[in-house]
Amino acid sequence: MQYETRKPKDLHPHADQESVYGPLRESEYQALRDDIQKHGITQPIEITTDNVVLDGHHRLKAAIELNIVSVPVTVRSDLSKQEEALRFVDANLVRRQLDPAAKARALKHRIKLLCRAEGRAYKETAAKKAIADEMNTSVRTIDRYFQLLKTPIVIQNLVSEGRLQLTQAVKFWGMTVEQRKAVLRRIKNGESPQKVFKDALSGKVKRKQSKEEDVCMAYVDVIETLRKHVPDFNKLAYMLEGLAGGPEEVIPVLDSAIRLFEMLRSREQRRNLELTYSDVFSHGD
């Protein structure tokens, strides 16, 4: 490892930073920024020999915002490409206070890396066991994190905000269809998530929902997912073009996606769901 300095503008975020970890909570980032403004960057940013950040993305962001001329870095010339990928995941997974959904994405990414590792590729079950041993936890706990990612965004957010326990949230798909509908409706109406889940799991189901409202719930998940990931779309589209070799191979894929959303919009209009969606299911900006 080498200790050097770099201009912040010469450093590049890791390609998986946003999709795996995303931003810090605003309060945490502001505290970090204030500390850097007062004391400077006391812990070097960890980078590859190609100036790609492995650890320190938010320190770099703060340095750029504060117009800091140069930052201390640790250049990891001792790592292979595979080791760089694992180091990127582990640096944040171990050190950063991740919310459960972010930890779930990081664990999933780490397992994917282990399953395609050169020399010693793991099967998914073995990869889970290896990570569970490293983290001094159980495979069952890791499975709970993965189950969380399958729940609607609104449920994931409640767990991240500390308003719902992970062990409660993962029971969502074990409920009946009517129970799931009741849970999402009551949470939207402002009821306590803890009480809503307790009622649902004890079999207290509210009224039935209409088919139109079922369709609206599907729209909610589509829209919330797009809202969360749309900032990455342009970057991913350019990456796709680069991997595919040219726009002529990418355009049909994008056209297909556009046709899908046009079809969804057409169905929504035909069913006259705009009022139901905005009054009952809108999450707001």
Beta strands, then each sheet from edge to edge (+ up, - down):
strand 1: 2-6
strand 2: 45-47
strand 3: 53-55
strand 4: 71-75
sheet 1: 1+ 4- 2- 3+
end
